[in-house]
Every structure is written in C-alpha cells, then in structure tokens.
Amino acid sequence: MEHLTHLADPQTIRQSLKAVIQLAEQYKKENGRIPVLMEVCGSHTMAFAKSGIKTILKDHVQLIAGPGCPVCVTDQKSIDAMIELSKDKNRILCTFGDMMRVPGSRFSLMDAKTEGKDIRVVYSPLDSIKIAQENPHKEVIFLGIGFETTIPVLAVTVQEAEKQALTNYSIWMSTKLVEPVLRELLNSKEINIDGFLLPGHVSVVTGKNNYNFLAEDFLISGVISGFEPIELLRGIYKLLHLLLNNKIDIINDYTYMVKNEGNRVAKKLMEHYFDYHDEAWRGIGVIPKSSLILKESYAQFDAQKKFHVSLSEPRKTKCRCGEIIRGMITPEECVLFNKGCTPLRPIGPCMVSTEGTCAAHYHYMREE
Amino acid sequence: MDQRISLAHGEGGELTHQLIKDVFLQAFGHQHHTQLDAAMIECKSKQLAITTDSYVVKPLFFPGGDIGKLAITGTVNDLAVSGATPQAITAGFIIEEGFSIKQLKTIVESMAKEAKNASVSIVAGDTKVVEKGSVDGLFINTTGIGFVKEKHQLHPERIQVGDSVIISGTVGDHGIAILSAREELGLLTNVQSDCASLNHIIQELMEEVDGIRVMRDPTRGGLATTLVELCEENHCTIELDECSIPVRQEVEGACDILGFDPLYLANEGKLVMIVDTNQKEMILEKLHNYDVTKDATVIGQIIECQKEVGKVVLKTPIGSTRRLFRLSGLLLPRIC
C-alpha cells in the first residue's frame, strides 16, 4: 500500500518549491516582472493544476498553458464530418472517449450516438481494426487525432489494416505536430514567453533535437520535463536558472524516457505512411505543414479521400478556447467558464478534454 | 449443452416455477416468511431503515466479486452506514433471453453466500425475462430493510471542529478492478474489488465506542463526491491531507495511465466516518482487527462548522490546498 505522494516525499517537494520561488524572486528583482513560462503539453497543464503548483506559484511564475491538448485543437469540421458520416447505417465510427462530448458546429458525437448512430469509443486505434474485422459488411472509420505521441500508433494501425488487406477500414486523419504550432505562436508575437516546458510524451517520439529550433531560430530555452510534481518543479528551476544566467539551451530533464534522436522506429513508421499537410487548428487557423496525412499510395485507408462530405462553416459562439489555446487569456476570463460551459455541458473543447486548460481550471483551481 | 434462459422462464408458469425451485430456492432456501404473497418481518425497533439499489455492473464477474455479491454488499452497507442492523433483503432479477442458467446459478449462489456472511435473509424475489438485446445479460435490484437500535442512532448534528475523518482502507480498488476486468483497456492489474459487507464491523463499533457522528460508504463518485455531499448536508468543511489517503500502487499507476483520480473512483467495501477526535485511536484499533479494514487511517479533519455552504478542501503534498467538487464529466458507466 502506498499513499498519494508521487515519486518524492512532501518535504523534498516543498524544498524544491522553495528553491524555485527563490530564483523567481531574483528574476523579478532583475527584470521588474515575473517570468512567463509556457507548458506546451496538456498533461503538464493538468499536473500543474492538480498538484497545486500553479496556485502556489501564481505570484512568482506565470505559467501559461500551450496548444498541446489534441482534443482541444481538433478542428470543429472534423467532428462535423464524423457526424455527417455516421448518418449512413452501414458505417461504424470509432474515436477516443475524450472526443465524444466535444461540441461540433451543432452536435457532439455523443449527441449523435444518443440518436442511435453507431459511434464507438476505443482506447487504442488498433481496437478499431478488430471492429472492422468483425463487421466485414460495414465501413469502419476511425477519427485519428493526436500529436506525435499518437501518430506512430496510427501508423501501426494502417500497417495492420494493410497486412490484413482490409477494404472496409479507413482513418479520418486530423493529427497535429508540435514544432509548426510553436513556430506559429512565436512568429505571431501575440504573447511574450521567456521559456518553454516541453512535452515529455511527445519528446519520447521526436527526441530532444527536435526542439533545437527554439534556441537557434527564436533564442528561447526549453526543458523537456516529466509529469510528477517534483519533475515539474525541477523543470521550472532549470528554466529560471538558464534565464538568470542569460543562457539559451534545450535541456532534456526526462532522460529516463527521452533520447536526443527520439524513437527511430516510430519516426520511420511515420515517414513510411504519412506526408506533411497544411492543417486547420481549432481556434488558430490553418498552419502550413502542421499535420501528417496518409500518403497517396495508402489512399485506400484515407477516409477523407474515400468519402465525400460537404460541410458548412462552423457556428460562432462566445467560446474563447482559441485564445486560451494560444495562451492569450486564462479560462476565468471567458464569460462562459463555469457558467454556460462546464464539463457536463461543454461549449468549447478545452472544457471537455482531460488535458484541456478549462477542464484543469474547472476541476482543480475553482473556488466556487 | 449449457441450458439457457428462454422467454418462457419469465411467463409465470411451469418453467418459471422450475427456475425458482432449481436456481433461487436451491440457493436462498425456503423462508418461513414466504407463505404469503408478501414476506412478514417482525418489527424489532421503533425505527425501520429501508434502501434500494439496482445493479448493472459490466462485466458480471470481476476480480473480487460478481454482480450477485455486489447486490448484497451494496444494499447491506447502505443500511449499515445508516446505523441500521440489516434484517431482510428482496431481490428482483431482469434476465436477458439466452442467458446461461449455469451462470445465473453461480451468481445466485454468490448472493446466498454473501447474505449468509452478512446475516441477512433474502425473503422475497421476482424474476422477469426480456427479449434478447433488451438488457445486457442480467440486472439485479435489491431492497433491504434494517432496524435501528436507539443506541445506534447517528448524530451528524454533533459534528464539531477538530473531529477526525477516517477511511477504512485503500480507495479506488473497485473502480480499477472493474476497468481491468473489462479488458478493452488492455489494462492488466491484479487489483481485486474491495466489495464486502461491513455491517458486522460497523455494529461492533457502534456497540463499543461513542463519538461516531456520521458514516458513509463511498461508492459511485468515490471518496471525494461522498464527502462533498456529506459536507453540504451538514454545513461543515473538511480538510483532507492528500498524503495520508491510502491508495494501492497499482491503482495509482492505472489512474496515471488512464487519467483518472483515485478520489473519484468507486469503492464497494469502504467506510468513511466522521468521529470525535478523542475516540479515533480506539476506533482505528478496532478497525485494524479486521482484514477488510486493516488499512483504516485518519485522512483529515473538520475545520469549520455551521457554514452556509459546506465544502471539502484537499491539502496537496506541495502544501497548497484546492477545493474538491462532485465527480463531473467522467465517463465510467456501469461500475455497480
């Protein structure tokens, strides 16, 4: 039996916190403002909120949640397309659980399922292959969302579909890549960021070298971090240390998981099956070469080529997820937060996803 | 070939009679209460406690229990935490056409065994069979009655600042056991459901110690939701110490992978109580005598009373506090 202590005893965590605050205070003294750091990954956002680090550091370090929640940045049109596709009784749609309650233009996939459409939640894309095998007379379509963490699994799924020569299986690719969106954020100059806490899971695939562009092209440092409170605090400490010493560097602080060159096998699989694509990000717009789609030679598994779906423009709401994803405002600044928009009746994707910034604030940082 | 339930088993005729005789009476035995259309129970106190619950858990069999055991422990515990001594239980079965009679027997035997453990009689029952696809296998409803002794009346109005919050063991075991058993997650754990009747332990505590203000069994919604409801009803604030809440390493690991919080996962054999802090040592000592409550520990205290809005706050290892709310927006259906 263990207690909820997470890798380090409370005393060590509190010592690390003290050390972070000390450096942050020094930064404030030298610069006349507190440092601004962005955590790119949605799981980091959740961990910051849940552990209480974000609350306790709020006067010392500004932590901004970045665009790293795959559900949050999935274009509304992908959801609309899936709902449209589900209208045909000979189709089974599969997706991750988090996607079910994300509102499309008018409905969510959950609404469509309640209406009787065959929409199934799977925990791994490979489960949708099994569904295709078991239902040879139906078209099985998987909504493939995710960053570099998930894309290799999609590649393996296509490989499996190819191996089994499935003709009733396809993926609606709506993947996202980290580097292009970080470039977009930095080029837009909408926000000032002093340093990045870089995503641990994505980096397992991409490797540390993938982030060298931050230091080389933008003169910004980054630390790849794990997800435990002690690791998050250490990541912040290392970033502050670099800032105070006027050094620019990319540090891998998740060394037991991340290599400089990443996971070569996964990268090779991605190269084999996918091509770069200009992708629409919810709340951000189209970013050139910011996603991967199936190569022409695998078009038979590409749902966007296999099925024709005509869609209208998404309906506008007061939801400010776009600005939240870009780090421009906090969830509390949105008029809908905890009023018109809650996890049970979400208006925007950030309130739905287990990695969404609004959900993090709703579950772990709310007073009322 | 395995015999299966047909629609005729629910028609009320010969096959129904046979099913009752071969499956239900075989396990539950003939009750002297059942000579009339309704069971007769002798009333042993001024106060009668009654509770009902439906069981739709999927899968029907899981590590540490099955739907039958759960249908008894769940109802028994609801009575017990209300201060009642469980007396009798009724059971309603809704069975899908085609369900295996062998499996039904196993489930009914498991109910009988647990009822015996908990010293309650199953005094009345009902069986309905519905067409294939109308239910998923088998659903059970149980209603339980119990009597509340004068001495066993709970006194939530006596909750005061400084009272201790005790949990009887690790949280989240049932939730993770069910998720692992569903296999679709590809999650391999050896976590067993904590599903157990706690009435004997609770009765011993009520007999031998004073100062138990209120008790709950933190089932659906987990420890956090249960305590939020308790605080709202009693207008008090509980501060929980995250570091002291017992969680199995496997449960914590599974939660990390799946994005769940052990504080919101279901328990089916746990007791959370608010007690006079002067009595906590004695209560813990008694709980530690039993296997199912051997990990009982103090996890927090009452820090405010007579508040307009009661609430629960959690002190994190880092030293900050955050408010806990009811479970919201987590998809985890059919865990009980």
HADDOCK unambig.tbl for C-alpha pairs under 7 A between the chains (distance, minus, plus):
assign (segid A and resid 1 and name CA) (segid B and resid 246 and name CA) 6.90 0.50 0.50
assign (segid A and resid 1 and name CA) (segid B and resid 247 and name CA) 6.37 0.50 0.50
assign (segid A and resid 1 and name CA) (segid B and resid 248 and name CA) 4.75 0.50 0.50
assign (segid A and resid 1 and name CA) (segid B and resid 249 and name CA) 6.19 0.50 0.50
assign (segid A and resid 2 and name CA) (segid B and resid 246 and name CA) 6.16 0.50 0.50
assign (segid A and resid 2 and name CA) (segid B and resid 247 and name CA) 5.58 0.50 0.50
assign (segid A and resid 2 and name CA) (segid B and resid 248 and name CA) 5.45 0.50 0.50
assign (segid A and resid 2 and name CA) (segid B and resid 249 and name CA) 5.55 0.50 0.50
assign (segid A and resid 3 and name CA) (segid B and resid 243 and name CA) 5.76 0.50 0.50
assign (segid A and resid 3 and name CA) (segid B and resid 244 and name CA) 6.01 0.50 0.50
assign (segid A and resid 3 and name CA) (segid B and resid 245 and name CA) 5.81 0.50 0.50
assign (segid A and resid 3 and name CA) (segid B and resid 246 and name CA) 4.77 0.50 0.50
assign (segid A and resid 3 and name CA) (segid B and resid 247 and name CA) 5.41 0.50 0.50
assign (segid A and resid 4 and name CA) (segid B and resid 242 and name CA) 6.11 0.50 0.50
assign (segid A and resid 4 and name CA) (segid B and resid 243 and name CA) 5.05 0.50 0.50
assign (segid A and resid 4 and name CA) (segid B and resid 245 and name CA) 6.36 0.50 0.50
assign (segid A and resid 4 and name CA) (segid B and resid 246 and name CA) 6.93 0.50 0.50
assign (segid A and resid 4 and name CA) (segid B and resid 247 and name CA) 6.48 0.50 0.50
assign (segid A and resid 5 and name CA) (segid B and resid 243 and name CA) 5.58 0.50 0.50
assign (segid A and resid 5 and name CA) (segid B and resid 317 and name CA) 6.65 0.50 0.50
assign (segid A and resid 10 and name CA) (segid B and resid 317 and name CA) 4.88 0.50 0.50
assign (segid A and resid 10 and name CA) (segid B and resid 318 and name CA) 6.10 0.50 0.50
assign (segid A and resid 13 and name CA) (segid B and resid 318 and name CA) 5.91 0.50 0.50
assign (segid A and resid 14 and name CA) (segid B and resid 318 and name CA) 5.50 0.50 0.50
assign (segid A and resid 51 and name CA) (segid B and resid 316 and name CA) 6.20 0.50 0.50
assign (segid A and resid 52 and name CA) (segid B and resid 316 and name CA) 6.56 0.50 0.50
assign (segid A and resid 52 and name CA) (segid B and resid 318 and name CA) 6.91 0.50 0.50
assign (segid A and resid 52 and name CA) (segid B and resid 320 and name CA) 5.53 0.50 0.50
assign (segid A and resid 52 and name CA) (segid B and resid 321 and name CA) 6.75 0.50 0.50
assign (segid A and resid 52 and name CA) (segid B and resid 322 and name CA) 6.93 0.50 0.50
assign (segid A and resid 56 and name CA) (segid B and resid 320 and name CA) 6.10 0.50 0.50
assign (segid A and resid 123 and name CA) (segid B and resid 185 and name CA) 5.97 0.50 0.50
assign (segid A and resid 343 and name CA) (segid B and resid 328 and name CA) 6.55 0.50 0.50
assign (segid A and resid 343 and name CA) (segid B and resid 329 and name CA) 5.14 0.50 0.50
assign (segid A and resid 344 and name CA) (segid B and resid 328 and name CA) 6.55 0.50 0.50
assign (segid A and resid 344 and name CA) (segid B and resid 329 and name CA) 5.12 0.50 0.50
assign (segid A and resid 354 and name CA) (segid B and resid 259 and name CA) 6.96 0.50 0.50
assign (segid A and resid 364 and name CA) (segid B and resid 322 and name CA) 6.37 0.50 0.50
assign (segid A and resid 365 and name CA) (segid B and resid 322 and name CA) 6.43 0.50 0.50
assign (segid A and resid 366 and name CA) (segid B and resid 323 and name CA) 6.91 0.50 0.50
assign (segid A and resid 367 and name CA) (segid B and resid 323 and name CA) 6.41 0.50 0.50
